[in-house]
Each structure stands twice: as C-alpha cells, then as structure tokens.
Amino acid sequence: MPGLSAGHRLAERFELQQRLGTGGSGEVWLAHDHHLDRRVALKILREDQWSDPRHRASLRTSFQHWTGLLHPNIVRAYELYDEAEPAFMSLQYVCGQSLQSHRGAGFRKILRWATMIGDALDYAHRRGVVHRDIKPSNVLLDEGGICYLTDFGLAAALAADDGHTPAAGSLPGMSPQQLTGEPATVADDVYGFGALLFELLAGHPLFHPGVTPERIRAERPSVPDVDGSGERLPEPLVRLVSAMLEKDPVRRPAGMAAVRSVIEELQADNPVAVSGEGSDTLIRPISRGNAATYRVTESSAVSQPSTHARSGIPARLMFAGLAVLLVVALVVVFVLPDVVSRNAPEPVSGPEPPRKVMQKPDELAEQAERARADEVLGELLPVQDRLRDKRVELWAADDWTEAVALADEADDHYRQRDYSVAAAGYRRSLTLLKVLEARLPDVLSGAVEEGMRA
C-alpha cells in the first residue's frame, strides 16, 4: 500500500484531509467520517510500522487505556481498527492549537489551563492510568479556551508492577524513575506536569537546550521567577513547580489532587484580566468557595456578585482567611514531608508504606458527587455514539439538539467542579437519549416500509 495522502480513505469510511502531526508512535490526520458526517482525528501507525505486530499490539494497549477515560478535558477515543491496513484509531477532533504554541504566556492564563489539565490527570489516576508523556504538544486548546489532554500512546496501568518497564516518554518530561524503567506511578505524572508548567512559564523546555537523561538525574532545575511577559511569579507557584520536579518521588506532592488544590488557590488570588468594552474584567475561577457568587458568561464577562453574597464576612477578613488557608496548604504540600522525612526513623526492611492523606468531610462529599457524575457520563456517551451511528439528527433533530445541549451544559459544570449539578444535567440528557433509543425500532421499521414502497 502506498503512503498516506489527502483524499485517501480508510475502512471505506474515513477520508483523510490533512496531516496534523507525526510522532514516534504514528501519524495524526484530520479526517471526515462519512458514516457519521463529522470531523475526527485518526491516529495511524507510520508506514514503517504497518507490518510489525508489536506496534499493532502497542496501539491496541493504548486504546484500551484511553477508551475508558470519559472526562470533559480528555480527548475521547472512539474506535479501534487494529486489523486494518494500516492499523489506526479514531479520536475526537479538537479545533485549535496545542499549548506548545502558547509557551511563555502570562502565568494567570497558565494557571487556568493547569487547573483543567490537573483535573484530567487526577481523573485518569483514579481510573488507574498513568499518562507518562505530559508535554505542551499533548495538550490541545480549543477556540473556546478549553484544554484537552491527548495522546495516551505511552500510558501504563498503575497496578502493573512487573519489574522493569522499558523507558518511554519525551525528554525532558520523563522523571528519573521513568528513565530507569521503574513501574509507572502517579509521581511520574506529577514530575511530567511540573516539567510542562516549567516550559509554559519559562517559554522553553526544562534543561534547554541540551537536555540529556544525565542532566535530568543529576541537576536541580532553577524555576524562573518571572513569566514570559516579564511579570513576577507568585512565590508559592515557584515552590510548587520546584517540588514537582524533585528527583526523589517521595519529596514531590503526594498526587494531582494536592497539586490542583494549590493551583486553585493561586488562581483565586490571581484572576485573569480580560479587556472588556470600556474596562478590564477579572475572570475568577469557579470553585466550591465562589461558585454561588461569580459566574463566567459566554462573553467571558463575570456577573456582579449578588447583594446577598456581599453581605456577611468583610472582604478584608475573608481574604486574610484565604491567605491563611493558602499558607496551610503550602505547609502540607512542601514543609510537612521534609519534617516527617527528617524525624522519621530509618526503616528496618521492606518497601516504604504508602502515604496516607487525611481527607476532610467536604472533600469526601465532593469525591462522591464526582463519582456519581462520572458514572452517569460513562453511561451517557455510549448512548450518544449509538444514536449518532443511526443518524439521529435526521429523524429526531429537536430532541437530539436538546439532549446534546444539556450534556454540553453539564460539561461546563463539571469543569467548574459543580459535580452534583453536572450529574443532574447528564442524567436529564441521558433520559432524553434513552427515549430516542427506544424509538429506534419504529424508525427503522418505518424506513424499511418506505423503502419497499419506493
């Protein structure tokens, strides 16, 4: 079979339109799915890999890790064609650019992106998947400012502990443990995420221009104190990135939930300034603390806090309290591990026991709400796919549009960590979709009868 080119069809269904990128594990193409009449991205094995069963097996493993990750900030994996020539998988297409083209952006924007990426990684880790290849080119930013984590080609299962793992990833985002082939852990992604934040803030990769495995193992990076625009970085952000890049995984933050917590506090203290008509508007993150007070509209404006919301705790006292909470969070993430490490007795034998993180009741409640939202979303998306496959927009356009709008609105609430509202929205959308799916036999029967009359 000749090399791939625009106009070529795969599986008699996907028409290649434009090559989007090439990497070690294959090529990515924008394609038109003539079956569902939509644009998709296809990850296709490179021509020199077509006849190698190992690469087909690797593609299959990647898809197995990826297809179970259903999150608003993770690119969806749709279908696998591992018996095709060439083998490929179809993916959600995100219209936009990777974060590689946004290196050196202002730190406030980077904090907003980091919140979404961190949430996606935390979700993947709770599903038992480590990404292992976190870098700016593997994060897509759509035209609406939403980030999507992509390319789980090197992902590994957390539970897999089979001794030596082949070193895989992209310098400089590989942790020292990843370089030596140790089993995949959450700490690898914490390091990789730290390397990504460093690159976005500094405007160049870690250990640029001469990154080597030896430098990653030996040198302690110096995190810049200003961003690409020249604005001074908050000291807690510098300390966070430094801690994420520690050589010893025990000295890194315990997981993405701890990292995300600090980032959200930083984002709350450093809202993004956006030029509006006549004045500058501050976009504040929507989280548990301020979701009822602020709301970001489609035009990126923030509605004014209600009078009821303003009455109560004085603003000066409230911000002083937030400062205290931020200090406590930083002590937990940075100082406490050092104190424990210095005062703990040397272990007699055996591996170090896993660290336990005490969780507050509100955190446990949020996790339960998120689990419910994830469960409903996991049930909703396959129903959506089945109905798309039956061209639902042709025979139930209004109901389909309403169901999709409900799911999109729920996605927004999910990103804002308003999980209970997101779950309710997903459930309403799912109810509509199940009604449409129940109509399928009648629709198909009517189509057959009409065809026979014709």
N, C-alpha and C positions, 0 to 999 in steps of 0.2 A: 504494500500500500504506500502511495506517495505521501510526502509530508503534508501537514495540515495547512489549509489556507482558507481565506474568507469565501463563503459560499458552499463549503463542504458540509455534507450532512452526516450526522452520527445517529445510529439507531433509527434511521429513517424518520427522525423527529426533530432533532436539534440542528439548526442551520448556523454555522459559525459566522460571526460578523466581524469580530475584532479581537486580536490577541491583547490581553490585559497585562500579562506578566509571565515571566519564566523563572523557575527556581530549581532547586536540586531534586525535588520530587515530582516535577512535571510542569505543564503549562496551564495557564488560566485564560479562558476565552469567554468573551461575551457572545451569547448565542440566543437565537429566537426559538422558543419551544412552540412548534406549530400545533402540537396536540392541545396545549392549554393557552395558546396565544399570549405568551408573556415572555419577558426577557429573563434569562437565567445566566449564571456563571457556570462554566464547566471546568473542572479540574481534570486534566488529561495527562496520562503518562507521556513522557517525552519519547520521541521516535526510537531512541537507542534503548529504551526500557520496555518496549512493547512485547518482546518475546521472552522477557525474563520473568519467570513465575514468582520470584521473590518480590519484585516491585508490585505485581498484582496483589500478592498477599499483604504487602505493606499498605496499599490503597484500601484493601478490604478492612484491615485493622483500624486504619484512620477513620473510615466511615462508621465503623461500629462504635468507636468512642464519640464521634461527632454527632451522629443522628439522634442520640438520646438527650442532647443538650438543647432544651427549649427555653430560651431566655430572650427578652427584648433587645439585649445588647450583644447577642451572639448570632453570627450568620448561620442560617439554617442549612442543614444538609438534607436534600430531598431524596435522591435515588442513586443507587449504585449500579453500574453496568460493568461488572468485573469480567464478564465473559465476552465483552465486545472487543473489537479490534479497531482502534486501541481502547484499552480499559479507561473508564472515566467515571466521575460522579457529578451530579447536578446540584447546584447550590443556589441559595438566594442571591440575587444580584443587588448590590448596593451602589446607587449612582452617587459618586463623589470621589474623593481622593483619600489616600492613606495619610496617616499622621506624619509620614516621612517628609511630606511637603510642608509641614507646619512646625518643623524643628525651629527652636528659637522664638516661639510665640511667648506672649506675656504669661506670667505664672498663674494669673487668675483663670485664664482660659484653660490652661493645662490642668489646674485643679478640677475644673468642671469635667473635663474629659476623663481624668483619673478616677473620679467617682464612678462613672459608668463602667470603665474597664475593670476597676477593682470589684464592683458588684458582680460582673460577669465571671471573673476568676473565682470569686468566693462561691458562686453558684456551681461552677464546674468542679471545684474541690469537694463540695458537699455531695456531688454526684460521683466522686471517686476518680476524677480525671485531672491529670496534671498536663498543662499545655506544653511546656518545655521549649517554646520558641517565641517568646514575647519580644516583639520589636516594633518600631513605628510602622513598618510596611505591612504588618499583620493586624493593624487596627485601621478600619475604614471609617471615614467621617462623611456622613451623607449631607445633602444640601440643607437639611433642617438642623444640623449641628448635633446629630445623634451618632455616638460611636458604636461600632460593631467589631467585636473580636472575631478573627477569622483564622483559617489555616491551622487545623488540628492534625496536620500531617505527621508530626512527631510526638503527638500526645501519648501518654502512658497511663496505665491504671495505677492508682495509689496502692492497691492491695498486692500488686505484683512485686514480690521480693525473691527473685530467682538468682541472687548473687550478682554477677557482673552484667551491666547493661551497656550495650555499645554506646559510646559517646556520640551524641547527636544534638544539633542545635545550631545557633548562629552566634558567632563572636560579635560583640563582647557580652551578649546576654546570657551566656552559659555560666552557671555557678561553678566554683571549684569542684564540687561534688559531681556535678553533671559531666565535667571534663574527664573525671577519672572513672566514669561508668558506674557510679553508685545507683542503687534503686531510686526511682523518681519519688520525690517528696514535695509537699507544699512549699517547703523552704526554697526549692529550685525556682518556683514561680515568683516567690517574694523577691529573690535576687534579680530575676529577669525583669520584673516590674520596676525594681529600683533602677536597673540599667536603662529601661525605657524612659523613666522620669528624668534621669540624668541627661539623656540625649535630647529630650524635648526642651529642658531648661537651658542646657549649655549651648544647644544648636549644633552639636557634633557628638559622635558616639563616644562612649567610655573608652579611655586609653587611646584616643585618636592622636596621631594617625597610625601608630604602629602597634595595634593590639595583637597580642600573642597569648597562648594559654599560660605561658610562664608569667607574664605580667598579671594576668587575672589571678593566678595563685599567690603571687608574692606582693604586689603593690597595693597600697591602700589609696583609693582614689580621693581626690580633693574635690568636693562638691562646690560648684561656683556659688558665690554669694549674691550674684545678680542674674536676672534672666536675660533673654535675647534682646529685650528692649532697653536694657540698662537699669531696670527697676530692681531695688534691693529685695532679696528674698527673705521671707519671714524665717527667723532662726529655727522655729520648730520644723519647718519644711526641710531645711538643710540637714537637721539632725535626723529626720525621718529617712531621707534618701541615704544618708551615711549608714544608718543602722541596717537598712535593707541590703546594703552592699557589703556587709560584714563577711569575712571569709568563713567564719565558724557559723553554721546554721543555727546553733543554739543561741547566738547573740543577735540574730535577726528577730523582727517582730514575729509573734507566735503564729500568725496566719493573716489572710487577707481581711478578715473582719476587723482585726486590730489596726491594720493599715488604713482601711477605709474609714474607721472611726476618727482617726487623727486628721485625715484629708477632709472629712466633712466639717470638722471643727474649724480647720483652716479656711475652708471655702466660706463658711458662715461669717468669719471675721474679715474676709477679703472678697466681697462680691464683685462680679464682673460689671464693669461700666460700659454701657452701650449708648451711642449717640442717638437721641430721640429727636423729635421735632421741637426745637426750641430749647431743649435742656438735655442733660445726661441722666440716664436712668440706671439704677443699680439692680442687677438681677441677683437675687439671693437664692441660695439653694433651698429646695423644699424638702424638709425632713420632718421627723417626729416633732421637733420643737416649734417649727414655724409654719407647718402646713396649713393650719387654720387661719394664719394671718396674712400670708403672701401667696399669690398665685401668678404664675407666668402665663401670659396670654400668647396667642399665635403670633402677635406682632412683637413679641419679646419685651413687652411692657409689663410692669408689675402693678397690680391693682393696689390702691391705697389700703393700709390696714384699717379695719373697722374701728369705730369709736370704742366699742366694747373691748376689742382686743388691746387698745392702747391704755385703757384704764386698768389700774391694778398696780403691779410692781413697777416702780420708777425705772426709766431706761438706764440711768447710771448704775443702779443697783443690779439690774438684770445683766448688763454687760460685765460688771465686776464678777458676778456669779459665773458667767460663761468663761471668763478668764481663769477663774479658779478651777473649773471643770477641765479646761484645756491643760492646765498645769498637772492636774491629777492624771489625765490620760497619758501625758508625756512621761510622767514618773513611772506609770505602769509599763509603758512600752519600752522605755530606754533605761531608766535607773534601776528599777527593781531587778531585772535579770542580772545586772552587774553585782548588786548587793548579794543576791542569792548565790551567784557563782563564786564570789569571794569567800563567803561564810559557810558554804556547804562543805561537808566532809568529803574526802576522796572516796569514790565508790570502791567497794572491795572487789567486785567482779560483776560481769553481766552488762548488758546494754543499759543506757540511761533510760529511766522510766519516762513515759510521755508526760509533757507538762499539762497541767490542768488549769483551765481558766474559769474562774468563778463568774457566773452569769447572773445578772440582775433579773428580777421577775419581768420587767418590761421588755428586756432583750429576749427572754424565753417566749413571751407572748408574741413578739414580732416574728420570731422564727416559726412559731406555729402558724401565724397568719400567712407568712411567706410560703410555707409548705402547702397550705391549702390552695393558694394562688397557683403554685407550680403544678399541683395535681390537676386542677381544672384546666390550666393551659395545656398540659400534656394530653388531656382528653380532647380538647377543642381542635388543636392543629391537625391531627389526622382526619377529623371530620371535614375540616376546611379543604384539605387536599383531595379527599374523595369526591366532594361536591365540585371542586374545580375540574376534576377529571371528567365529570359528567356535564360540563359546560353549563353550570347552574345559572350563570349570568344571562343565558339566553331564554330560560323558561321561568325564572323567579328573580328578575333583576332587582326589584324593590326590596324584597325580603333579604336577599343576599347583600345588597348595599348596606342595609341597616345592621345586619349581623357583623359585617366587616368593620363598620364604623364603631360599633360597640367594642369590638376586640381592640381596635386601634386606640380608643379612649382608655381602655383598661391597661394597655401597654404603657401609656403615659403615666397612669397612676402607679404602675409597677416601678417604673424608673424613679418615681418620686418616693418610693418605699412606702406608699399608702396601700399596703398589700390587701387589706380587707376590702377596700373599695375596688381594687383590681380584680380580686376573686369574684366579687359580685358582678362586675362587668363581664368577665369571661363567662360566668355562669349564664347570664342573660343571652349572650351571643351564642353559647352552646345550645341553649334551649331552642332558639330560632333555627339553628343549623340542623338540629335533630328533627324538627318539624319538616324542614325541607328534605332531609334524607328519607323520611318516612313517605314522602310523596314520590320518590324516585320510581317505584314500580308502576304507578299510574302514568307518570310522564313517559316512561319507556314504552309502556303498552300503547299509549296514545300515538307515540311516534311510529311504532310498528304498524298500527292500523292505518295511519295516514299514508305511510309508505306503500302499503298494499293497495290502497285506493288509487294512489298515483300510478 
